[in-house]
Amino acid sequence: MGEAGGSEFVDVPGDTTLWKTQDIPPQRIDLPLEARGRFRWYYPIFGIAAVWALSSSIRFYSIAVQNWETGNSLDRIAWVAGVVGCLFVSVLFAGMLVRMIFDAASSRPLLILDRQTLWDRRQLDEPMPWSNVEHIRFQSVRDTVVVHLKLAQPVYVRSGLFRIGGAIGSGLKSNIIVLLSDLKDEEIVEKAIVALARRGEA
């Protein structure tokens, strides 16, 4: 993400330092701003959780096979619930891990911002005009940052079942969630979204 020099740009607040906290000049960002994915430190946790859940599912299945005849109805229900529940968790975490690795390894930008539009290529089929954004709200949970966009007109959103904040089912949505914390230069992207959304409201 370079400094100004292109035909389009947006000014975002400059970063404070230990020595200067006031009268900081804005930082000028060239547009379009193309944000690519990055690998995060917590990705291996999803793999470990998937393996653990799968092993637990196998363990419940083994117990059920060995003790099915002698177990009562409650025991059998518990074994089946354990197998199904752990298998579901394993598939969920494995799917999320694969999705995150695919996004991080992709050579194409995942999010593209320009003066007129926002395009989250992970869930939108085409760019969405800033004029359609009525309200933005950022949410941070531990190391995950998302921006909630309230829209004036619904847009078509693809299913993102295995993506943090992704829509479970595809269809027209009036509220969409854009995952920012898995993007490079996340802080610059946040500032650019605020600046460009304000321009769209003007």
N, C-alpha and C positions, 0 to 999 in steps of 0.2 A: 504494500500500500504506500504509494509515493506521495510526495508533497505536491503542491499545486504546480501546474505547468500545462495542464490540459485545458480544453475549451469549457468544461464544466467542473464545478467544485462545490464543496459545502464547507462552511466554517463551523468548527466544533470547539467547545471550551478546551483551553490548554491545560496541561497537567500541572498541579502544584508540586512544589519541592520543599525540602526542609528549610531552604533559605528564602523562598518566595511563595507567598500564599495569596497575594493581592496583585491587581493590575497585570494579570498574566495574559499575554496576547493569544488570540484564538489560533487554533491549528487548522490549516486549510488542507482538505482532503480531496484528491482528484476523484471524479466520477466518470464512469461507473465504478463503484466499489465492489470488488469481487472477493468474497470470503470463502476460503477453502477449509476443509475439515482438518482436525488434528487428533493425535492419539492422546488419551487422558490416562492419568496414573491409575484410575480405578477400573479400567477395562478388565484386567485379570480377575478382579473380584467376581465379575459376572460369570466367567468361565469356571472358577472354583465353586460358585454357588450352583451352577448347572450340573457339574460332576457330583457334588454332594447330594443334590436332590435326586439325581438318577440312581446313585448308589443306595439311597434310602428307599427309593421305589423298589429296587431289586431285593432289598432286605425284607421289606414288607411282603413282597410276593413270595419269597422263600419261606417266610414264617407261615403264610397262609397255606402254601402247598403242603408243608409238613404237618400242620395242625388243623387242617380244615375239618376232618371227620370228628375230631375230639372237641373242637371249639364250639361255643354256643353262638346264638344269633348276633349278639353284641360284638363278640370277638370277630366274627366274619365281616360285619359291617365296618368295624375299625380297620381291618386289614385291607379291605377293598378301598376304603376312603384314603388310607395311607398310600396305597399304590397309585391311585388316580391323582391324588393331590400332589404328591411328590413328582410324578411324571409331568403334570401340568407345569409346575414350577421349573422343572428342568428344561422343558421346551421353551418356556417364556424367557428364561435367562440366556439360554443358548441363542434364541432368536435375536434378543437384544444385543448380545455380543457380536454376532455376525453382522447385524445392521450397523453397529457403531464402527466396526473394523472396515466395512465397505465404505462408509461415509468418509472415514479418516484417510483411507488409501486412495480415494477417488481423485483423479487429476483435474476434474472439472470443478468450478466453483459451486458451492452448495447454496449460497445466498448472494444475490446481485441487487445492489441498490443504485438507483440513479435519481436524477432530479424529479422525474415523473412517476417512477414505479418502484415497487418492491417485488422481488421474485425469489421465493423460497423454493428452489427446485426439488427439494425433498418431498414437497406435498402439493405444490401448485403447478398446473400444466402450463401456465402463462403468467407474465408479469401482471401485478395488480396495482392500479393507480393509487397514489397517496391520497387523492381526493376521496377515496372510498373508506379511508380509515377515520373513524369518528373519535376513537379514544385508544390510547396505549397505556399499558401498565406492566411494569417489570416485576418479576418475582424471583427471589433467590432462596433456594433451599439447600443449605450446606454448600456444595461445590457446583450446583446446577443453577443456571440462570436462563429464564425464558421470558419472552415478551408476549403479553396477551394483546391481541388486536381486535377491537370491536368495530365491525364494519357496517356501513350504511346499507350496502347491498350484498347479499350472500354470494360467495364464490365457490366453485367446485374444488373440493379438497380430496386428495387421494388418501386411502387408508394408510395409517402409520402405526399399526398394532404393536410392533416391536421397537418403536422409537419413543424416547421420553417426551411426553407432551403430545405425541401424535394422536390423530383421530382414530378411534377404533374402527369405524366404518367410513367409507367414502360417501361423498354427496355434497350438497350445498350447505355451507356453514356461514353463519354470521359472526362467529367468534373463532379465531384461529390462534394457535400457540406456535411461536417460532422459537426453536431451541438455539440459544446463542453460545452456551458454554463449551460446546464442542467445536467452535470455530476459531481459527487463528485470529489474532488481534481483536479479541472479543470486546475489549473496552472501547476501541475505536468504532466498532460496529454499533455498539449501544449508543454512543454519542451521535453517530450519523443518523441512526433511526429517529432519535428525538428531534434532531434539527430538520430532517426531511419531512417528518410527520407534521411539524409545525408549519412548514412551508405549504404542505398540502391543505392544511386547515385555513390558511390565509386566503 
